[in-house]
Amino acid sequence: MAISLYDRCVDGDSMISDDGCRINRVAARAIRDILAVAEVDGPVDLRDLSTVIKGSVDDVILNEIITRRLTVKKNRGDRNQDPPREWSGHDLLGLPTAPFNVNKI
């Protein structure tokens, strides 16, 4: 079963879960790092940067959805038992970085 990022109520309300909060903090830090890299040579238009980042997020998520759909499972009963993906050692700009550890946040 997938990790729930929102706690849902029977009345239709929802509230971000602890896991969702942790992931949000990791994403916010990553975006602050991207902003710092983008503004090395001077300020950038933040609306343009927002559009670029949203597009990047969409690309990553859609690619992951397609990859998960097309990946052949050895045993259909063990759908959530895939080995963790290896960290590539590079950030979005191809620069070497350390992997994020969401458990340390």
C-alpha positions as CSV (number, residue, x, y, z in Angstrom):
1,M,0.0,0.0,0.0
2,A,1.2,3.5,-0.8
3,I,2.2,5.9,1.9
4,S,-0.7,8.3,2.5
5,L,0.3,12.0,2.2
6,Y,-3.1,13.2,3.4
7,D,-5.3,11.9,6.1
8,R,-8.8,11.7,4.7
9,C,-12.0,12.0,6.8
10,V,-15.4,10.3,6.0
11,D,-17.0,13.8,5.6
12,G,-14.7,14.6,2.7
13,D,-12.2,16.7,4.5
14,S,-8.5,16.0,4.3
15,M,-5.4,17.2,6.2
16,I,-1.8,16.7,5.3
17,S,-0.2,13.7,7.2
18,D,3.1,13.6,9.0
19,D,4.7,11.9,6.0
20,G,3.2,14.6,3.8
21,C,4.7,17.4,6.0
22,R,8.1,15.7,6.0
23,I,8.1,15.5,2.2
24,N,7.0,19.1,1.9
25,R,9.9,20.2,4.0
26,V,12.4,18.2,1.9
27,A,10.9,19.7,-1.3
28,A,11.0,23.2,0.1
29,R,14.7,22.9,0.9
30,A,15.4,21.5,-2.5
31,I,13.6,24.4,-4.2
32,R,15.5,26.9,-2.1
33,D,18.7,25.2,-3.3
34,I,17.5,25.4,-6.9
35,L,16.7,29.1,-6.4
36,A,20.2,29.8,-5.0
37,V,21.8,28.0,-8.1
38,A,19.5,29.9,-10.5
39,E,20.4,33.3,-9.0
40,V,24.2,32.8,-9.0
41,D,24.6,35.4,-11.7
42,G,21.8,37.6,-10.5
43,P,18.0,37.7,-9.7
44,V,15.7,35.6,-11.9
45,D,12.0,36.2,-12.6
46,L,10.3,34.1,-9.8
47,R,7.2,33.5,-11.9
48,D,9.3,32.0,-14.7
49,L,11.2,29.9,-12.2
50,S,8.0,28.7,-10.7
51,T,6.7,27.6,-14.1
52,V,10.0,25.8,-14.9
53,I,10.0,24.0,-11.5
54,K,6.3,23.0,-11.9
55,G,7.1,21.6,-15.3
56,S,10.0,19.7,-13.9
57,V,7.8,18.2,-11.1
58,D,5.2,17.2,-13.7
59,D,7.9,15.5,-15.9
60,V,9.3,13.6,-13.0
61,I,5.9,12.4,-11.6
62,L,4.5,11.5,-15.1
63,N,7.7,9.6,-15.9
64,E,7.4,7.7,-12.6
65,I,3.8,6.9,-13.2
66,I,4.5,5.5,-16.7
67,T,7.6,3.6,-15.4
68,R,5.7,2.0,-12.6
69,R,2.8,1.0,-14.9
70,L,5.2,-0.6,-17.5
71,T,7.5,-2.3,-15.0
72,V,6.9,-6.0,-15.0
73,K,6.5,-7.4,-11.5
74,K,8.0,-10.8,-10.6
75,N,5.2,-11.5,-8.3
76,R,1.9,-9.5,-8.6
77,G,1.3,-10.0,-4.8
78,D,4.5,-8.1,-4.0
79,R,3.8,-4.8,-5.7
80,N,5.3,-2.7,-3.0
81,Q,8.4,-4.7,-2.4
82,D,10.5,-3.2,-5.2
83,P,14.1,-2.5,-4.2
84,P,14.9,1.2,-3.6
85,R,16.1,3.1,-6.6
86,E,19.7,4.0,-6.5
87,W,20.7,7.7,-6.1
88,S,22.4,9.0,-9.2
89,G,24.9,11.2,-7.4
90,H,23.9,14.3,-9.4
91,D,21.3,17.1,-8.9
92,L,19.0,18.5,-11.6
93,L,21.8,20.5,-13.1
94,G,24.1,17.5,-13.2
95,L,26.2,18.7,-10.3
96,P,27.4,16.1,-7.7
97,T,25.3,16.2,-4.6
98,A,24.5,14.2,-1.5
99,P,21.2,12.3,-1.4
100,F,18.3,13.7,0.6
101,N,17.5,11.7,3.7
102,V,13.9,12.5,4.6
103,N,14.2,10.7,7.9
104,K,16.7,13.3,9.2
105,I,14.3,16.2,8.8
